[in-house]
Amino acid sequence: MEARTMTFQFSLAHLTVLGCAPPEMTYIAARAGYDFVSYRPIFMGLPNEPNYALAENEEMLRQTKAALRETGLTVHDIELARIGDGVDLKSYAPAMETAAELGTRHVISSIWTPHREYAIDCLGELCDLAAKSGLTIDVEFVTWASVASLRDAVSMIRAVNRPNCGLLIDTLHFHRSRVALEELDAVPREWFHFVHLCDAEPEIPATTEGLIFTGREGRVCPGEGGIDLAAILDRIPVVPYSLEIPNLARVKEIGYEEHARRCLQAATAYFSANPRGISLRRGVLISAS
């Protein structure tokens, strides 16, 4: 066997430190050792969620650019371009244009309408809109959304048939949507641009409220829960790993920066302890000589 160097890259997902505006989040990510940041600059009006719409806040955008310049970090992806009944997709254009200006490559989308043909038309329109700024649209299936399974997400992407449409696997939703591991084997490798990585207790809540609680404020670091992360990641090409690990109880105890730091430390330790076909050891790819 011979080893050849390969760097694994990690991004700090905004949901992990949602109380921090993009400039502060960027400095935290840099101090903790992340390679990228993943912003949430599309305001969705959810209860108690801050508005970080950079395209509409000139001063915050200026500070964000300064933070990126000073730290040397880049924005890996933004969220969330939701598809739903009555949503004006063109309203996402300013956020996409600003994201592209910051060096972003990917936009996360999820689908919240039960009307399949309408969703397909919207996804195609969204991909075309993103293409104008050189961005991909990465479809994430969410356990309590209309598109809640890998099978449905793949069907949508195939129907849209756009070169800039990809698939985002979130390990929490993968587990809680009861996806069979073998389903990943049929997904085109080029669809994978990054992964949302986290862990959780193996038990799946029976209510939507329970699913949402864990998804938004009760995730844990890789290796702390019961999701078979190695089995999932072994079927996905090596891509950047966005650590989406919101845990409000821990944040209250140790603060956002220390939480972000521990998330990265835990992810790195988990990769080192769980070799896979190409090896999850950070920085080293093992291959047969």
N, C-alpha and C positions, 0 to 999 in steps of 0.2 A: 504493500500500500504506500502511496505517496500523498502528501498533503500539499494542497495549493491554497494560497491565501484568497479569502473571499470575505468581504465586509458585509455584515448584516446591519441594516439601517432601521432606525426607529423614529417615529414621529409622535409628538405629544398631541393627542386629540383634545379638542376644546372642551368636550363634555367632562373630561377628567378634572379640569380646573375652570369650570364654567363661570365662577365668580370673578375671574381675571379677564380684563379687557385684552385685546390682542397685543398691545405693546408689553404689558406686564407679563403676559403668558410667554412671549418670545424670550424675554430675559430669563424667566424661570427655566424654560426648556434649555437654553444655552448653558446655564449654570449646572443643570442636572446632567447634561451630556447628551441630549437628543440630537439627532441629525436634521430633523425637520419639525415644523409646526403644522397643525391642521386646524384652521379657523372655522368659526361658525358665524359668518357675516351675513347670512340670509335670515332676517328676523321673522319668526313664525308666530309671535304673539302668544306663546305658551305662558301659563301662570308662573310668575316669579322668575321668568327668564330674561336676562339682560339683552338689550338691543345693541349689537355690535355691527350694525350695517355700515361698513366702512365707506361705501359709495355715497352715503348720505351724511357722513361726519368728517368733514375736511380736517379738523384738528386731530382726531383719532387716527385718520389715515396717515397724516404727516408723522405722528409719533410712531406708528407701526412701521413705516418705511425706515425711520431712523433706527428703530430697534433691530430690524432685519439687517440693516447696513452695519451696525455696530457689532452684532453677534456673528454675522456671516451665515445665519440660517436662511433657509428658503421655505416657502409655503408649499407643502406637498399637495394638499387638497382642501376643499371647502365644502360646507354643507349648509342647508339641506334644500335641494330643489325638489320639493314635493310635487307629485302629480295627484291632483284631486279634482273633484267636480267643482267647476267655477273658478279654478285657479288660472290666473293670467300668466302664462309662461313667459311672456315678454317682460314681465316685471323682474325676472331674474337677470336680464341683460346687464344692468349696471353692476351687479355683484360679480358677474362673470368677467366683465371687462376689467374691473378693478383687480380681481384675483389674478388675471393674466398679467396685469401690470406688475404684480408682486412676484411673478414667477411660478404661479400655481399651474399644475398640470391636470388635475382631476376635480370633478364635481360629483358629490354623492347625491343620488336621487332615490326616492322610495315611492311606492304607489299606494294611494289611499282611496281609490275608486273601484267599485265592483264591476264597472262597465269595461269589459276587456277591450273591445274595439276602440273605444274612446281612449283608454290608457295607452294602447299601442300608437294611435295617432299622436297623442301628446308626447310620448317618449321619442318618437321620430322627430317631432318638432323641436323638442328640447335638445336632442343631439345635434340637429342642424344649427340651432342657436349657439350651442357651445363650440361647435366647429369654427365659427367665425372668430373666436378668440383662441383657437388652437387647443381647446380643452376636450377631455373625454367626459362622458357621463357614465358613472359607475352605479349600477342598480343594486341596491341593498334590499334583501327581503327581511322584513321585520315581523316578528312573531305575531304581533297584534294588528298588523296592517292588512290591506286587501291582498297584496302579494306577499304571502307569508311563508313560502317554501322555495327551495332551490329549483324545483321542477317548474314552478310558475314563473320564476325570474328568468330562467333559461328560455322558456317558451316565448316570453316577451322580447328578449334580446334577439332571438332568432327571427321573430316576426318583423322586428324593426329593421334588422339587417343594415346597420350603420357601422362603418369602420371605427368610429370613435365611441362605441357603446361597449362598456365592460361590465364585469360582475364583481361586486364587493361581498366577501364573506365576512360576517361578524361571528366570531366563535360562540358568543352567547346565543344569538338567534339560530345559528346552525344547530346547536344542541337542543334548544327549546322548541324548535320547529320539527324535531325528530327526523332530521334528514339522514338518510342512509349514507354511510361513507362512500359506498360504491358509486353514488350519483356524481361525485366529483370527478371520477375518472373519465366521464364522457364530455366534460366541459373543455372547450378549446383553451389551450394554455395561454394564448394571447389575450384572453379576456381578463386575466388576473393582473391587476395593476398594484394592488396593496391589500392588506388584510386588517380588519379591526380585531385586535387581540385583547382578550380578558379571560377571566375564569369566573365560576359561580358554583354554588352548591348544586349537586346533581339532580336534586328533586325539582320537578317542573311545577310551578304554581298552577292551580286549577282555575284561577280567575284572571281576567285581563288586568285588574288592579294590581295583582301580585306580580304579573309579568312586567308591567310598567314600572313598578317600584324598583325591582332589581335592575331593569334596564337603565333607569335614569339616576339611581342613587345607591345601589347596593351591590355593585360588582366588586370582585376581588382580583388580586394579582395572579398571574400565571403560576400554577402550582399550589395555590391555596384552596382551590375548590375541587370539584369532581368532574369537570369536563375533560374528555380525552383529547387534549389539545394536540399532542404529538401525532395522533392518528389522523386528525384533520389536516394539519400542516404538511404531513408527509405526502398528501395528495395534491398539494398546491405548489407551484414553482416558488423559488425564493424571490420574494418581493419585499418592499418596505412594510414594516409592521407598525400600524398606528395603534398606540396603547390607549384604548378607550375604556377607562376604569373609574367611572364616577363612584365615589363612596363618601357620602356626606358625613357619616359618623366619623370616619377617619380624618376628614378635612377639619372638622370641628376640634379634633384632638391634637393634630400635628400641623395643620395649616396646609395650604395649597402647594407650596414649594417642596416641602418635605414629602408630601404625598406623591407628587410627580417624580421626585427623586427615587423614592422607594419602589414605585411602579417600574421604572427602568431597571433598577437593580434586580428586582424580582424576575423580570422578563429575561434579562441577561443570564441570571443564575439558572432559570428554568431551561433555557436553550443549552447551556453547558451540561446540564444533568440529563438531558433527554435527546440522545443522538437519534437521527433518522437516516433514511437512505442516503442523503447527501450530507448529513451531520448538522445538527442544530447548534453545534459549538460556535459561539460568536467569533467570527473572523476566520474560521478554518473550514474549508470544504474538503472532505475526505473522498478520494476516488481511487479505484484500483489502478495500479501501475501496469 
